[in-house]
Amino acid sequence: MQAGLNSFTLTPKQWITRTNAKGIVSKAGRYGGTFAHRDIAFEFALWISVEFKLYQAAHDQAFCCKRPELHNSPEIRVQPTDW
């Protein structure tokens, strides 16, 4: 593999095979495509689109500011440094 080069490519099938990935399926041919668990798809979207990542960050901040009871929730750890 030649990661870091402009010519580097890794198909979804290669990724699945090389990493023994779970939660992602790639099918060739008619009606084929790459299908992933929604968490995997969401993380991919955050990685591939800076605009989406910034939108999500703004959404998270707005959500936390509007729901102060969640600030001490063990599921959501928020550091109120900007308040």
N, C-alpha and C positions, 0 to 999 in steps of 0.2 A: 504494500500500500504506500501511497505517496501523499499522505495528509499534508495540508498546508500549501500545496501547489494549486494553481488555477485549473489544472487539468484533472484534479482529483474528483472522482465520482464514486458514489456508493449507492447502489439501488436499494430499494426497500427489501427485496428478496435477499440481497447480499448481507444487509444489516441483520435480518432475521436469522439467517444461517450462521453468520460469524459470531453473533452474540447470544444465540439461543434465546432470542427475545420472546417475551410473553405479552399478550395483549395487543398484538399487531399481526395482521394477516395480509398477504399480498397475493392476488390472483391475476394471472395473465389471460388474455383473450377477450372475447366478447363478454360484456357485463363484468369484466374484471376490474381491478383497482386495488388500492391499498386502504385497508380498514383498520382502525385502531380504537382502543378504549378511549372514552371521551377525555380522560385525564391526560393520556399520551397526546391526543390530538390538540388539546388545549395548550400543553407545554410546548409543542411544536409551533403552534401559532404564535405564542409569546416569543419564541426564539427567532422565528423568521420575519416577524413584523415589529419594527420599533414602534410604529404608530399604535398597534394593538397593545403592546406592552405598556406604553404610556397611558393609554386609555384605561387599561386594567388597574394600573397603579392609582390613577385618579379616582376610579370607582371604589377601590379598596379604602382609600383615605376618606372618601365621602361616607362610605358605609360605617367605618369605625367612628367617625365624628358624630354621626347621627344616632349611633347606638352605644352610648357610654357604658351600658351594663355589660357589654361584651369585652371591655378593655381588660378585665381581669379573668376572662375565660381561659381555661387551660388549652382550648382548641385554637384560640387566637391570641397571640402574644404581641401586644402593641406597646411601644415605647413612646409615650406622649411628649416627645422632645420639641415638636413644632407647635404646641398648643399654648 
